Amino acid sequence: MPGIPVSIEALRSSVELLLGRIEADHGSTIEIDRDFFWSIPDAALYDVYSQPTSFTIGQVSESVESINMMLEHPEFATTRGLVWVSDVLRALGAAPPTSTS
């Protein structure tokens, strides 16, 4: 199967649009009311022809902590940071955020 072309600018713009909407509706700091989630190992996640045989538990709070560490030390940023960001975005997409202010 050929690769799927993805515009970095389109990704950036869509995330900025959606986060801007959340910020306009809920303020600059929000609370996510979910923490634990099921996680499927990377090798099995995109193998839709086989049933995953193992699951782990992830935590939104750990992903937020990892994001903050990455921002404090940007020289260590890797594409794995996108997984942490996606954990948080998925939690936001699954349940409306709550304003903290």
Secondary structure by P-SEA (a helix, b strand, c coil): ccbbbbbaaaaaaaaaaaaaaaaaacccbbbbcccbbbbccccccccccccccbbbbbbaaaaaaaaaaaaacccccccaaaaaaaaaaaaaaabbbbbcc
